[in-house]
């Protein structure tokens, strides 16, 4: 059975978007795009809340 996705706010980890992608249903590149950090913008500070996409329970 398919599970819906939802956007969640999470603290930005020390491992960056690559670490976040391990628990997200979208890729590292898509996470950067979702958070407006794709075109070379400065990365968020560790602990800053950023958007991620997860499978809803």
VMD Tcl script that draws the C-alpha trace (Angstrom):
set ca {
  {0.00 0.00 0.00}
  {1.31 3.43 -0.89}
  {2.02 5.86 1.93}
  {1.49 9.60 1.50}
  {4.40 12.01 1.87}
  {4.48 15.07 4.07}
  {6.81 18.03 4.50}
  {8.42 18.22 7.93}
  {10.78 20.71 9.56}
  {13.96 19.20 10.97}
  {17.18 20.64 12.41}
  {19.94 20.80 9.79}
  {22.48 18.07 10.68}
  {26.27 18.36 10.69}
  {26.33 15.90 7.76}
  {24.32 18.30 5.62}
  {21.72 17.52 3.01}
  {23.49 14.24 2.18}
  {22.77 13.00 5.70}
  {19.18 14.24 5.53}
  {18.63 12.40 2.24}
  {19.26 9.08 4.01}
  {15.96 9.42 5.92}
  {14.04 11.44 3.33}
  {11.99 10.11 0.45}
  {13.63 12.62 -1.92}
  {17.24 13.05 -3.02}
  {19.92 15.40 -1.73}
  {19.52 17.63 -4.82}
  {15.75 17.80 -4.30}
  {16.23 18.72 -0.62}
  {18.52 21.58 -1.64}
  {15.94 22.79 -4.15}
  {13.10 22.52 -1.61}
  {15.10 24.69 0.80}
  {16.23 27.25 -1.80}
  {19.91 26.25 -1.54}
  {20.46 24.79 -5.00}
  {22.17 27.62 -6.88}
  {25.22 28.04 -4.66}
  {23.50 29.86 -1.80}
  {25.11 29.50 1.62}
  {24.20 26.30 3.42}
  {22.10 26.48 6.59}
  {23.81 26.50 9.96}
  {23.79 23.27 11.96}
  {20.57 23.18 13.99}
  {18.70 25.61 11.72}
  {15.29 24.22 10.83}
  {14.96 23.11 7.20}
  {12.28 21.31 5.19}
  {12.44 17.62 4.42}
  {9.95 15.14 3.00}
  {9.02 11.99 4.90}
  {6.55 9.16 4.44}
  {3.52 9.85 6.61}
  {2.67 7.18 9.19}
}
mol new
graphics top color blue
foreach p $ca { graphics top sphere $p radius 0.5 }
foreach p [lrange $ca 0 end-1] q [lrange $ca 1 end] { graphics top cylinder $p $q radius 0.2 }
display resetview
